[in-house]
Amino acid sequence: MNLELYIDNTRVDLFKDEAITITDTQQNIRDIALVFTPFSQQFNLPASSTNNKIFKHYYNNDIINGYDARFRVDAIIKLDGADYKVGKIRLDSVSMKDNKAHAYKVVFFGNTSSLKDIFGDETLSALNPLNAYDMVLNNNDLLNAFTDGLQSSGLKATNTGNRNITLPLISLQGYYFYDSASLPQFQNNLHSTSFLDLQKQLKPAIKCKRIIEAIETQYNIEFSLDFFETALFTNLYIWLHREKTPVTPPLTPSNLTPTSYGINFEQRSKKLTFADFTYTGSGTDFLTNNQLVVSDEYNYSIRLVLDTDADRDLETIARDKLTNELLDYQTRITPATNFNVTLRNLNSGTLSSRTYDIEFRLNSNIGASFDAETVRITRTLKDGTGATIGDYSYNAFSLSQNVFIQDYIPNMKVIDFMTTLFKMYNLTAYTKRGSSKIFVETFDDFMTTGNSHDISKYIVVDKNTIDRPIPYSRINFNYSPSVTQTSLRYLNQFSQQFGNLNYSAPDKYDGQSYDIKVDGQRSQLINIIDENGDLTGNVFGWWVDADSKPTLGSPYMFYNQLVDSSTYPVTSGQYATYNAPSNAIRNPLTGEALQSLNFGIEFDEYTGNLIQNTLFSRFYSQYIVKLFEEQARVVKFTAQLPSSIILNYELNDVFIVNGQEYYINSIRTNLLTNKSRLELITKQSAYTPTIFI
């Protein structure tokens, strides 16, 4: 086979005797939490004139604007002129001989592996597209989010699909009861408490699909809808609970207002971006698509002039939305005259250019009105000379009460959010040749769509190895440790954590224990009992610890349930519906639980029935049971596969050797010798597609 490597669309020179080995691996049975991706071992590229141009003589650190090895660059491996693998190349080092560059040491990575590089360590709070779901507290947003849900601020939800934001009944303090006969002075009586009191104990939730969409927008990637468009996912929400600290001052003789742990009703705020300002025509308009593009030859400064009443306690924050970098933070008592927020020495750093999308945020616990504001951008050369200005203006405004989604979303990395979903639903991600889309589907679905290849005549028959495929005799599916009082009681009563599952092999053969740990919280919910001892069907979550104090825990995902409370209307407003968490998604007509978020079988808090359809039974049982089959084997072959197979196989294909079918666990191909080392799993039974609801 003719091997070619392209880096940034330029064909690279190769050593004639240099082995390039590419490994494709599936969710390896030695670590069932892995998501597969192709990668190569480190290999060498000659320091030829062509390659020196590509890597810009990296060995010479005196070169300005040379090759930046901190970043991986696009690469394609071609076999016989056809694309074999598409991904990234990382430059590791340069080997020298006789004080001259001899070879560049590089590693090839497949596209899927770059997800972690794309997301880096950024957290969900860095997802700027989520600000489309910010709420305003003075236009019934909270009440509508509680009784129906919101599409966006000021727009009530009309169905499950556009119920983007809810205010679920998850109490951070009070334990609620229901008594239609009691006097209204009992604050925790869900029948008579006022919504104004209730809302102080609640926090909103957002549909997880909106987070996926925000990730796609922010990082310019596209996921397939194979899984993300199913009801099992579109009904999944994440609770916006980041801190357990109070948002109001503690009780004192001079402050008799009860401490609140939910939404901060005291703070008034405003966000300003370049998009809010209008170029006045004075000087130079530096903005491109409401962003500031800074080249390496200039320094920029930005001065925001603010004019408000004196003696206001004001917090100002400036950050770059593109990098989430904090550019300025100040607290001040506002003066009688206008004052400035100034950002100095904005430059491209070590890059040839950098784009800034700056957000100014103003916070105060006292209402404040601002007169028309101005922004001046000043550009100078690096030595401070050649100043050029550009002026922009904005209308008068007042600070208002808001719920900014990015303030409340859990402190969770984007990659950890994705990993949690992958572990919960046993998902697999992959790319297809000729497409930049990232395909995401359940492992079962992935394994049902492969093709079969008879490779018997390509097997090198000198030797093969047969291993046992069961490295574990016990597998534990674990959520994060319990933190809520209801789940701690469950743990004490049953000696098992709510939502977890311990799976053991039927026979006690040799093996070790393996834990799948999901960074997420599960909690038992409470079906409220009325004054007669009857279940009301009004369910709530009680997010307090063993001492009945607000607690935090890991991020909490749940299926949102629009509860029909017409028989037992809630609050003094007597609302007939409200949003609440559920550990299962339900049939909207019968209320039957269709799918649980627990790994093990648990009781349904809404109906009292056992929920048989668990995460394990629907998404893991086929894969795990196949590992424990008595006749299962891992067989290792060496094969001289032709280019027709090398170029077209997928990891969900089935290889046939002498009539025996095998699933692919890994393929390690030496592109110099064209020999592939195959690790295959005997196919005892076929996978069946995931049954979605």
N, C-alpha and C positions, 0 to 999 in steps of 0.2 A: 504493500500500500504506500502511496505517495503522501508523505506527511508535510503539512504546512502550518505555520503559526503566524497569526496576524495580531499586531498590537496597535490599537488606534488606527485600524484599516491599512497598516503598513506591513508588508510581508517581512518576517524576521529571518535572518540567517541562522541556520542550525548547525551544530556539530554533526558530522556524519555518523559518529559512533556513540552519540549521547542518547541514553535511554530516557524517554519520557513516559512515565507510568501514570495512568489515570485510574482512579478508583471510584466506582459507583457503589454506594452502599444504601440499603434500604433501612427501615427501622430495625436495627440489628437486634437479634434475639438475645444478645448479651447486654443490651441496654435498651429496653423497650420505650424509653422516653426520648430516644433520638429521632430527629427528623432528617431524612437522607439528603445528601447533596454530593455531587461529584467534586473531587479534589485531586491534586497531583502531589507527588513528592517533589522536593526541591530538585531542579535540574539546571544545567548550565547553558547559556547562550554565548557564542563567541563575541569578543569585542571587535567586531568588524566595523567598517565605516558605516554601514546601514544601521547596525545596532547601536553604535555610538551616537548616531543622530537621534534615534528613538529615545535613548536614555540620557542624551545631552551630556555625554562624558561625565557621568555621575561621580566618578572617582576624583574629579577635579573640583574641589570645593571653592575655588576662586571664581567659578563661572556664575554670573548674575542671571537670575531667572532660569536656573537650570531645572533638571528633572526633580520633582517633588516626590520622594519615595514614601512620604506619609500616606499617600493615596494609592489605591489600586486603580488600574486603568483597564479599559475594555479590551477584551482579547477573544479570538476565535481560533479553535483548532480545526483544521480541515483535513479530511482523508480523501484521497483521490478526487480532490476538487470540491467535495461536498462538506457542508458544515457538520462537524462531529460534536464539538462542545462549545457553548457560548458562555462566557463568564468574565472573570477579571484576572489580571496578572499582578502579583506583588513582587517588587524588587527587594531582595533581602540584603545582598552584598555584592561587591565586585572583588574578584580574585586578581592579584597582580603577579606578574613574572618579570624579573629583571627591570623592576620599576616601571613596567608598562601594564596597562589593562589587558587581562587575558580572557576573563569570562564574567558574565553577569549571572548571578544566582537568583532564580525566580521560582515562584510557586503559582500554579493555576488553580483558581477556585470557580466552582459553578455559580450560576446566578442566585440560586436559592440561599447559598451561604452568605450572600452579601446583605441579607435582611438585617442582621445584627449590626453590620457596618453602617447601613443607612440610618437605623434608629439611634445607634450609639447608646448613650446613657440618658437620653432625653426622657422625661416623664410625661404622663398624660396631660399634666397642666401646661405643657408647651404646645399643645395642639390648638393653634389659633382658630381654625374653622369652627371650634365648639362655641365661640362667642356668638354664633348665630342663634344659640338657644339661651342666651342670658335673659333673665327675667327682671321686670320692674315691679316693685312692691306696692305701688299705689294704683294699680289698674286691675285688681282682682286676679292677678296671675297665680298667686298661691292658692286661693280658693278654687279656681278652675283646675289647677294642677292636682288638687286633692280630690275633687268630685268627678272629674272627667279626664284630665290630662291636657297638655298643651302641644300644639304643633310648634308654636314659637310664641314669644311674648305678645300678649293681647289677642291670640288666636287659639280658641278652644279646640281640642282634638275632637274628631268626629268618628273615628274608628281606630281599630288596633294598629293599622299601618302608620297613621300619622300621630299616634300618641307618643311623641318624642320625649316629653318631660312629664314626670309625675311627682306628686308629693305623697309618697306612700306612708301608711300609718305604721311607722317604726318609732316608738317612743324612746327618747334618750333619758327620760326621768320617770314619769308617772306610770303606774300599773293601772290599767283601765278596767272598770267593771261596767255593767249595764243594769240600771234600775229605773224603770219608767215611772215609779211611784215616789222616788226619793226627791227631796228638795234640791233645787239647783245649786245650793252652795257647795256641793261636793264636786270639786274641780275635776276629779278623775272619773266621773260618771260620763261615759261616752254618750249617754242619752241627752244630757243637759249641759255639758260643758260648752263654752263658747268657742267658736273656731279661732277667735283672736287669741285665746289662751292655748288652745291645742297646737296652733302653728308654731309656737315658740319651742316646742319639743321635737319638731320634725325637720328633716332635711330632704331635698329633692333627689330624684334619680333620673338617669338618662338612658335611653335605649342604646344598647351596645352596638347596634348597627350604625348609629350615627358616629360612634367613635371610629369604627372601621372606615367610614366614609371620610372622616377628618384625617385619618392616617393616609388614605389614598391621595387626598388633596395636598396635604402638607409635604409629603415625600414624593409626590409625582409618580406613584405606582398604581397598579390596577390589580385587584383580586378578582378571580372568577366568582360567580354567584352560586356555584354548585351547592355549597353549604350555607353561605351567608344570606341566601334568599329563602331558606327554609323557615317554617314557622318555629322550629326548635331554636333558631337563633334570633329571628326578628322579634320575638317576644321576650328576649333576655335583656335585663336592665342591670346597671351597676349603681349602687347607692352612693351618693355624693357626700361621703363622710370621711373627712381627712383628719380632723382633730377631735379629741374628747375634752379639750379645755373649754371653760365657759366663755361666752362672747359678751357677757355683762359683768360688771364689778360685783364682788361678793357682798353679802348682806352686812350692813353696819348700822349703828344707831341712826345715822343720817341717810342711809340708803336701805329702804325697806322693800325694794323691788326684788322679787324672787330671782335667783340666778338662772340664766338661760343658757342652754348648750346647743341650741339649734342654729337657725339662721341669724345672722347679725343684723338686727333691726335698727341698731344705733348708728351705723356707719352710713354716711352719704358719700357718693363717689361720682367720678366722671372719667371716661377714657377719651383721649384725643390722639388721633394719628394724622399723618400727612394728608390722608384722604379727606379730613375734615376742613383743611385749610385751602384758601383760594389765593392763587398768585395775584399780587396786586399790580403787576406790570412794572414794578420798580426793580431795577437791576436785572439779574439773570435768573431764569427759571431753572433750578438745578434738578428738579424732580422728574423722574421717568416712571410713568404708571404708579404715581404716588409713593415712589421709593427713591432713595438717594444712592446713586452708584458712585463709588469713590475709587479712583484710579491711584496707582502707587506713587504718582508724582505730587499729590496734593494732600493737604490737611484741611479738614472742615471743622467748623464750630457751629453750634445751633443755640440760639437764644430764644426761649419762650418767655414773653412778657405777660404777667398776670396782674390783674387789678381787681381786688375784692375789698370787702369791709375789713377794718382793722380788728386785731385781737381774735382772729380765728385760728384755732389749732389745726394746722394743715400738714398733711403728709404728701410729698410729691415723689413719684417713682418714674424713672425713665428706663426703658429696656428696648432691646432690639428683638422684634418679634421673630425674626428669621433664625436667630441663634439662641434666643432666650437669655441673652447676656444683659446683666444689670449695668446700666450706664451711669445712673445717678440715683441717689436716695437721700432725701432730706426731710426733717421735721422742723417746723417753725411756727412761731406766732406771727400771723400776717401783720405787716406794717400799715400805717395810714396811707402810704403811697404804693404805687405798683412795685413789683419785685420780679426778679428774673430766675428762671431755671436754665442753666447754661451747661451745654455739653461741649467739651473741648477735645481737640486732637483726635477727631474721628478720622481714621485712615484705614488702609487696606492691610496693615500689618505685614506679614511675610508673603502675602498674595499679590498678584498683579492688579487685582481689583476686588472690591467687596461691595455688596449691596446691603444697605440698611433700611429696615422698615420699622421706624421708631414709634413707640407708643408712650405717651405721657399719661400718667394716671394721678388723679387728685383724690385724696381721702380726707374726710373730716367727720367727727362725731357731732358737729354743729352745722346746721344748714348754712350754705354760703352761696351768694350770687356773684357772678363775675361779669365785668364789662367786656366789650369786644377785645379780643386778644390778638397778639401778633407773634409771628415767628420770623426771625432773621437768620438766614444761612450765610455763612461767610466762608469763602474758599481762599486758601493761600498756597503758595509753593511751600515745599518742605522747610525752606529757610525763613519762612514768615513773610516774604515779600509777595507783591502782586495780588493784593486782596481784591476779591470780587464778592459782591453781596447779592442776595435775592430775598425779597420780602413777601410774606404771606399773612393772611388775616382770617379771623374766625369771629362769628357773631357772639353776642352775650349769651350766657347760659347760667344755670344753677345746678348745684350738686343734688343728686336724687338718690333714693334708696334702690339698690339693685342687688340682684343675685348673679354674680359672675361665675359661670360654670367652672372656669379654670381655678377659681379660688377654693372650690369645694371638692373637686374631683380627687379621688384617693392618690396618695403619694406613691405612685406605681410607675415603673419604667414602661415605655411603650412595648419593648421587646418582652417584658414580663407579662404584660396584658395578653399579648399574642400567645405566649407560651402557656399561660393558664387556659386559654380557650383550646389550644391544641391538646393539652393533657386531659381536659374534661371530656372532650368529644372524640379523642383519638384521631386527630386530623393529620393529614399529610399535605405538604406543599411541594409543588414542582413546577417547572417551566417546560414549554414545548418549543421545539426548534422552529424558528421563524416568528416567535411571538414573545413579546415582553411581559405579557400577562402572567401573574402568579396564580396558578390553579390550586385551589384549596378544596379538599373533599375528605370525607371520612376514609379511614384506611380500608374498610370493607368495600366501599364503593370503588376505590382505586384498584383494588385487587381483582375486581370482577370484570374489568374492561381491557385486560391485557390480551396479547396474541400468543400463539404457540409457535415454537421453532424447534424442529428436530435437528439437534446438533451432534447426533451419534457419530457421524463420519468425521467430525472435526476434533474429536477427543483424542488427546495424546495418551496412549494406553499403557505407558510404561508404569504408571502408578497413580493411585488416588487414595484418599483418606476418608474414613467414615467416623464421625464424631457423634456423641450424644447431644441432642439439642436443648436439654433442659438444664440451665445453669441455676435455676431457683426451684426450691421445693415449696416456697411460700412467697406470695406477692401481696403487698399491702397497698391499697389505694387510700391515700390520706389527704384530707384537707388540713389547713392550718389548725393548730390547737384551739380548742373551744375557749371562748372568752365570755359569752353571755350566760346569765344566771340560769336560763332555761336549759341550755345545752350542758352546763356544768352539772346540773341536777340529773340530766340524762346519763352523763358519764358516771356519776356516783351510783346511779340505780342499776345500770346495765353493764358497767365496767367496759364500755366501748363508746367511742366518740360518735356522736350523731353525724351521719352522712358518710362515714368511712366504710370500707369493706376489707376484710382479711380473707384472701383466697389461698387455700392450701391444696396441694396435690392429694388425691384420694388415698394414696399409699405413702408411707413415710420413708421415701427413698432419700438418698444423699443429695444435698443441695443447700444453698444459702437463701437467706431472706432478702427480698428486694422491695424497696419502698418507692412508689410513685407519689411525689409530694406536690400538691396543687396549692398555689399561693392564693387561697381564697377561704372565705369564712362560710360555715353553715350554722344555722341556728334553728332550734325548735320555735315554732310560732304558737300563739295562744288564741284559741277559739273562745271568745268571751261568753260567760254564763250569765243569764239574767237573774232577776230576783227570785224566780221560781226554780232555779237550778237547771234550766233548759239551755242547751247550746243555741246561741243566736246566729251563728254563721258569720258573725262579724269578727274577723281575724286581725291580729296586730302582732308586730314584733316588739320585743322589750329588750333594748340594747343597754343593759346594765350588767355589772359584774356581780360577784357573790355578795358584795356589800351594798348592792343596790345603787351603786354609783355609775355614771356614764362610762362606757368602755369603748375601745377602738377596735382592735383586732385587724386582721387582714381585710383586703377589699371584699365587699359583700355583693355577689351577683344573685339575682333571683328572677323568677318569672312574675311579671306584674299581673295582678288580678283585679279587675274592676268588679268590686263586690256589690251585689244586689242587696242593699240594706233597707229595702222598702218595708219589710216586716218589722225591722228594728232600726228605724231611722237614727242617724247619728248627729250629734251636737245639737245645740239649741236651734240651729238652722234646719233640723230635721231632714237632712239630705238623704236621698234614696239610693245613691251610689257613692262609692269612694274607692280610692286606689290603695291596695295593700300588697305586701310581698307574699309569694307562694313558693314552696319548694318544688312545685310541679306545674307544668302547663296543662290546661284543661280543655275539655270539650265545651265550647261556649253554650251549647244547648242543654247538656245534661249535667255539667259540672264535674264529670268524671275526670280523674287525673290520668293523663295520657303518657306523660314522661316526667320522671323525677330528675332533679339535679343531684341527688344522692348517689353514691356508688353502690350502697347496699339497700336492701328492702326496708322501708320505714313506713310508719303510719302517716296518713294524710290528715293534717290538722283541720282541713275543711270538712271532710266527710267521715273521718275515722277509719277508712278502709286502708288496707295495705296497698302500696304502690309497687307493682311488680316490675314495671318498665324502668329500670335503673340505668345510670350511665354505663355500668359494667355490662348489663345484659344486652343493651342495644349496640354499644360501640366497642366493647373489648372482648366479649365472650368468645367470638369466633377466633380471634387472634391468639388469645391466651390458651384456650382449650386445645388448639392445634399444637401448641408447644408441649402440652402434656400428653399428647397421644403416644401410646406405647410403641407404635411402629415408626414414629417420627425419627428422622436422622438428618444430620448435617453432613453432606458429601462434598468433598473438595476434588475438583478436576482441573487439569490443565488442558486448554483447547486452543487450536489454531483457527479462530473464527474468521470467516470471510468478511469483507467490507460490507456486504449486503446485510449482514447481521449486526456488525459493530456500529454501523451508521443508523440503524433503525430500531434496535431493541429498546425497550423501556423496562423499568424495574418492576412493573407489574406483569411482565410477560411470563410465560411458562416455557422452560426448556425441557426437551424430551431426550433422554439418553437410553437407548436400547429398550424403548417401550415404557420406561418409568418417567413419570412427570415430576418436575421439580419447580418450586418457586425460587426466585433469585434472592439471595441474601446480599451478596456483593460480587462485583466483577472488578478485577484488577488487571488492566491491560497495559502491556509494554508495547508502545507504539513503534519501537525500533525492531523488535523481533516479531511483532504481531501475535505474541502469545498472551492468552488471558488466563488468569488464575480465577476459577469460579468457586464460589461457596454457595451451595444450593441446599434447599430444604425439601425433603420428600413431600410430595403432594398426596395426602391421604384422602382429602375431601376438598371440594371447591368452596370458595367464598360465595356468599349470597349478598345482594345489595342491602344497604341499610334501609329499613322501612321507616320512612318519614311520615309524620302525622300531617 
